[in-house]
Amino acid sequence: MRLVFMGTPDFATALLKKIVARGHEVAAVYSQPPRPAGRGLAEKKSSVHHYAENIGLPVRTPKSLRDAQEPQAFAALNADVAVVAAYGLLLPQPILDAPKYGCLNLHGSLLPRWRGAAPIQRAIMAGDAESGVMVMKMDAGLDTGPVALTAHTPIGADMTAGELHDALAAQGAPLMTTALDLLARGELAFTPQPEAGACYAQKIDKAEARIDWRRSAAELHNHVRGLSPFPGAFFEADFGHGLERVKLLRTRVETGAGASGVALDDAGLIACGEGALRLLRVQRAGKGEMAFEEFARGRSLTRGATLA
């Protein structure tokens, strides 16, 4: 099929690679514009942009699709279908209507649960036991279109957002290529989403990353793994050189009681509003991820220390 691909992060790159390998004709790739990144704030191309450019596919990076010329340029591609995965821009109706068979979206949740921008993180932060990917036909709503295909995956008790992302990306690529095969044969059927159970996965706000030790250990365990590896939940503590911010990437729920945010031993057991959380893997500013034991050799966190 002749298609337009629209995506930005690694989750979408895995799908684009599969589509190219299956021999579909990719008329153009749309991705978010390069953004300043790193200490030097040099502009960095998205994962999809980088891959597409490397294999010679034409890449378009409009800041918006609502300018009058964008729908015209999109329609001129004469695509059979558009394939969308974590693109990051809303598609106006003229774009949705342009391809012969419309726009198919690969969404990382079990719709209607977790419509919106951050379904993978929100599922883990909420303590969900299951997630999945769905192929849906896009409409004017936010992830409200009818669903064609679904793949389920369990969320382990210690699974991070990064690990769930990789599992869903691996499931999603073959699911979408199966959908394209069925679409080409006229056999792809859609079922409307129910409204019962619908909820929205709001974009992760930076302010959410700070750990509130007044919450229960179980809630904070989900909070930490839902934000791991990025942006990373964090706490602050004074290790003798002023307040230092530390990202917390892996934890374990344990028994323990004390004032919220206070260390209960010398090995990273922190009292929460209910129960206690064992710090397992952390990351200091400008450093790589490390085990708590390694961290503690340079930054003593002894019994009675208070984390903010």
C-alpha positions as CSV (number, residue, x, y, z in Angstrom):
1,M,0.0,0.0,0.0
2,R,1.0,3.6,-0.5
3,L,1.0,5.3,2.9
4,V,2.1,8.3,4.9
5,F,3.8,7.5,8.3
6,M,3.4,9.9,11.2
7,G,5.4,9.4,14.4
8,T,8.1,10.7,16.6
9,P,9.7,8.6,19.4
10,D,11.3,5.1,19.5
11,F,7.8,3.5,19.9
12,A,7.0,4.7,16.4
13,T,10.4,3.9,14.9
14,A,9.9,0.2,15.6
15,L,6.7,0.3,13.6
16,L,8.2,2.3,10.7
17,K,11.0,-0.3,10.4
18,K,8.5,-3.1,10.2
19,I,6.4,-1.3,7.6
20,V,9.5,-0.6,5.4
21,A,10.6,-4.3,5.8
22,R,7.1,-5.4,4.6
23,G,7.6,-3.5,1.3
24,H,4.9,-0.9,1.7
25,E,5.5,2.3,-0.2
26,V,6.1,5.2,2.2
27,A,5.3,8.4,0.4
28,A,6.4,10.6,3.2
29,V,7.2,10.6,6.9
30,Y,5.9,13.2,9.3
31,S,7.6,13.8,12.6
32,Q,7.9,16.5,15.3
33,P,10.4,19.2,14.5
34,P,14.0,18.9,15.9
35,R,14.1,20.2,19.5
36,P,17.0,21.7,21.6
37,A,18.5,18.9,23.7
38,G,21.5,18.2,25.9
39,R,23.7,20.7,27.7
40,G,24.5,22.6,24.6
41,L,20.9,22.7,23.6
42,A,21.8,21.7,20.0
43,E,18.7,20.8,17.9
44,K,18.1,17.0,17.9
45,K,16.0,15.1,15.4
46,S,13.4,12.7,16.6
47,S,14.0,8.9,16.5
48,V,11.6,8.6,13.5
49,H,13.2,11.5,11.7
50,H,16.7,10.2,12.1
51,Y,15.8,6.7,10.9
52,A,13.7,7.8,8.0
53,E,16.3,10.2,6.8
54,N,19.0,7.5,7.0
55,I,17.1,5.2,4.7
56,G,16.2,7.9,2.2
57,L,12.6,8.6,3.0
58,P,11.3,12.2,2.6
59,V,10.7,13.7,6.1
60,R,8.3,16.6,6.9
61,T,8.4,18.4,10.2
62,P,5.6,21.0,10.4
63,K,5.0,22.7,13.7
64,S,1.3,22.5,13.0
65,L,-1.0,20.8,10.6
66,R,-3.6,23.6,10.7
67,D,-2.0,26.0,8.3
68,A,-3.9,26.1,5.0
69,Q,-1.1,24.6,2.9
70,E,-0.5,21.6,5.1
71,P,-3.8,19.7,4.3
72,Q,-3.2,20.4,0.6
73,A,0.4,19.1,0.7
74,F,-0.8,16.1,2.6
75,A,-3.6,15.3,0.2
76,A,-1.2,15.7,-2.8
77,L,0.7,12.6,-1.5
78,N,-2.3,10.4,-2.7
79,A,-1.9,7.9,0.1
80,D,-4.1,4.9,0.5
81,V,-3.8,5.2,4.3
82,A,-1.9,7.2,7.0
83,V,-0.3,5.2,9.8
84,V,0.1,7.2,13.1
85,A,2.0,6.3,16.2
86,A,2.8,8.7,19.0
87,Y,3.1,11.6,16.5
88,G,2.3,14.4,19.0
89,L,0.1,16.7,16.8
90,L,-3.6,16.7,16.4
91,L,-4.8,15.8,12.9
92,P,-7.5,18.2,11.6
93,Q,-10.4,16.8,9.7
94,P,-9.0,17.6,6.2
95,I,-5.9,15.4,7.1
96,L,-8.1,12.6,8.5
97,D,-10.2,12.6,5.3
98,A,-7.4,12.8,2.8
99,P,-6.2,9.1,2.6
100,K,-8.4,6.7,0.7
101,Y,-8.9,4.5,3.8
102,G,-8.4,7.2,6.5
103,C,-5.8,7.2,9.3
104,L,-4.9,4.2,11.4
105,N,-3.4,4.9,14.9
106,L,-1.4,2.5,17.0
107,H,-2.2,3.4,20.6
108,G,-0.4,2.1,23.7
109,S,-3.3,1.2,26.0
110,L,-6.5,-0.8,26.1
111,L,-9.0,1.8,25.0
112,P,-11.1,3.5,26.2
113,R,-8.8,3.4,29.2
114,W,-6.0,5.9,29.0
115,R,-6.8,8.0,25.9
116,G,-4.3,10.8,25.5
117,A,-0.6,11.6,25.6
118,A,0.9,9.4,28.2
119,P,-0.9,6.1,28.4
120,I,2.1,3.9,29.2
121,Q,3.2,6.0,32.2
122,R,-0.3,6.5,33.5
123,A,-1.2,2.8,33.4
124,I,1.8,2.0,35.6
125,M,1.3,5.0,37.9
126,A,-2.3,3.9,38.5
127,G,-1.2,0.4,39.4
128,D,-2.9,-1.3,36.4
129,A,-2.2,-5.0,36.0
130,E,-2.6,-5.1,32.2
131,S,-2.0,-2.9,29.2
132,G,-1.8,-3.5,25.5
133,V,-1.8,-1.9,22.0
134,M,-4.7,-1.2,19.7
135,V,-5.1,-0.4,16.0
136,M,-7.9,2.2,15.7
137,K,-9.3,4.4,13.0
138,M,-8.8,8.0,13.9
139,D,-11.7,10.5,14.1
140,A,-12.1,14.0,15.3
141,G,-12.0,13.0,19.0
142,L,-8.9,12.2,21.1
143,D,-8.3,8.5,20.7
144,T,-12.1,7.9,20.4
145,G,-12.2,6.1,17.1
146,P,-13.4,2.5,16.4
147,V,-10.9,-0.3,17.1
148,A,-9.8,-3.0,14.7
149,L,-7.1,-5.1,16.4
150,T,-5.9,-5.6,20.0
151,A,-2.9,-7.2,21.7
152,H,-2.7,-7.6,25.5
153,T,0.3,-7.6,27.8
154,P,0.5,-8.0,31.6
155,I,2.1,-5.3,33.7
156,G,4.4,-6.9,36.2
157,A,4.5,-5.6,39.8
158,D,8.0,-4.1,39.2
159,M,7.8,-3.3,35.5
160,T,8.9,0.2,34.6
161,A,7.4,2.5,31.9
162,G,10.5,1.9,29.8
163,E,10.0,-1.9,30.0
164,L,6.3,-1.6,29.1
165,H,7.1,0.8,26.3
166,D,9.5,-1.8,24.8
167,A,7.0,-4.6,25.2
168,L,4.2,-2.7,23.5
169,A,6.5,-1.5,20.7
170,A,7.4,-5.1,20.0
171,Q,3.7,-6.1,20.0
172,G,2.5,-3.1,18.1
173,A,4.6,-3.3,15.0
174,P,3.3,-6.7,13.8
175,L,-0.2,-5.8,14.9
176,M,-0.3,-2.7,12.6
177,T,1.3,-4.6,9.6
178,T,-1.4,-7.3,10.1
179,A,-4.0,-4.5,10.0
180,L,-2.5,-3.1,6.7
181,D,-2.6,-6.6,5.2
182,L,-6.3,-7.0,6.1
183,L,-7.0,-3.4,4.9
184,A,-5.5,-4.2,1.5
185,R,-7.8,-7.2,1.2
186,G,-10.8,-5.3,2.3
187,E,-11.1,-7.4,5.5
188,L,-10.3,-5.0,8.3
189,A,-13.3,-4.6,10.5
190,F,-13.8,-1.9,13.2
191,T,-15.8,-2.0,16.5
192,P,-16.9,1.3,18.2
193,Q,-15.3,1.9,21.6
194,P,-17.5,1.8,24.7
195,E,-17.6,4.9,26.8
196,A,-17.7,3.0,30.0
197,G,-14.3,3.1,31.7
198,A,-12.9,5.9,29.5
199,C,-10.2,8.0,31.2
200,Y,-7.5,10.3,29.9
201,A,-3.7,10.0,30.2
202,Q,-2.7,13.6,30.6
203,K,0.8,14.6,29.6
204,I,3.4,14.1,32.4
205,D,4.0,17.5,34.1
206,K,7.5,18.1,35.5
207,A,6.0,19.0,38.9
208,E,4.6,15.5,39.2
209,A,8.1,14.0,39.3
210,R,8.8,15.1,42.8
211,I,8.2,12.3,45.3
212,D,5.7,13.1,48.1
213,W,6.8,10.8,51.0
214,R,3.4,11.3,52.6
215,R,1.8,8.9,50.1
216,S,1.8,5.2,50.7
217,A,4.8,3.0,49.8
218,A,2.7,1.1,47.3
219,E,1.6,4.4,45.5
220,L,5.1,5.7,45.4
221,H,6.5,2.4,44.0
222,N,4.0,2.8,41.1
223,H,4.9,6.5,40.8
224,V,8.6,5.7,40.6
225,R,8.3,2.9,38.0
226,G,5.8,4.9,36.0
227,L,8.3,7.7,35.6
228,S,11.3,5.4,35.0
229,P,13.6,6.0,33.1
230,F,12.2,9.3,32.0
231,P,11.6,11.9,33.4
232,G,12.5,10.1,36.6
233,A,10.8,10.6,40.0
234,F,13.1,12.5,42.3
235,F,13.8,13.5,45.9
236,E,16.2,16.0,47.4
237,A,18.5,15.6,50.4
238,D,21.4,17.4,52.0
239,F,24.5,15.2,51.9
240,G,26.7,17.9,53.4
241,H,27.0,20.1,50.4
242,G,23.6,21.6,50.2
243,L,20.4,20.1,48.7
244,E,21.0,17.6,45.9
245,R,18.4,16.3,43.5
246,V,18.4,12.5,43.0
247,K,16.3,10.5,40.6
248,L,14.8,7.3,41.9
249,L,14.5,4.6,39.2
250,R,13.8,1.3,41.1
251,T,12.3,0.6,44.5
252,R,10.8,-2.2,46.6
253,V,7.8,-1.9,49.0
254,E,8.7,-3.2,52.5
255,T,7.3,-3.0,56.0
256,G,8.4,-0.1,58.3
257,A,7.0,2.9,60.0
258,G,8.2,6.3,60.9
259,A,7.9,10.0,60.0
260,S,7.4,10.4,56.2
261,G,10.6,10.8,54.3
262,V,12.9,9.7,57.1
263,A,15.5,6.9,56.6
264,L,14.8,3.9,58.8
265,D,18.2,2.3,58.3
266,D,21.5,2.9,56.6
267,A,20.6,1.0,53.5
268,G,18.0,3.2,51.8
269,L,14.7,2.2,53.6
270,I,12.5,5.3,53.7
271,A,9.3,5.7,55.7
272,C,6.2,6.7,53.7
273,G,2.7,7.7,54.7
274,E,2.0,4.0,54.9
275,G,4.7,1.4,54.9
276,A,8.3,2.0,53.6
277,L,10.2,2.1,50.3
278,R,13.6,0.5,49.7
279,L,15.7,2.6,47.3
280,L,17.3,0.2,44.8
281,R,18.6,2.2,41.8
282,V,19.2,5.9,41.6
283,Q,20.7,8.5,39.4
284,R,22.6,11.7,40.5
285,A,22.5,14.8,38.3
286,G,24.9,14.4,35.4
287,K,25.7,10.8,36.3
288,G,24.6,7.4,35.1
289,E,22.1,5.0,36.8
290,M,23.7,3.2,39.8
291,A,22.7,0.7,42.5
292,F,21.9,2.4,45.8
293,E,24.9,0.7,47.5
294,E,27.2,2.5,45.0
295,F,25.4,5.8,45.5
296,A,25.7,5.4,49.3
297,R,29.5,5.1,49.2
298,G,29.7,8.7,48.1
299,R,26.6,10.1,49.5
300,S,25.8,8.8,53.0
301,L,22.2,8.3,53.7
302,T,22.1,7.1,57.3
303,R,19.3,6.3,59.7
304,G,17.4,9.5,60.7
305,A,18.3,11.4,57.5
306,T,15.3,13.3,56.0
307,L,14.5,13.4,52.3
308,A,12.5,16.2,50.8
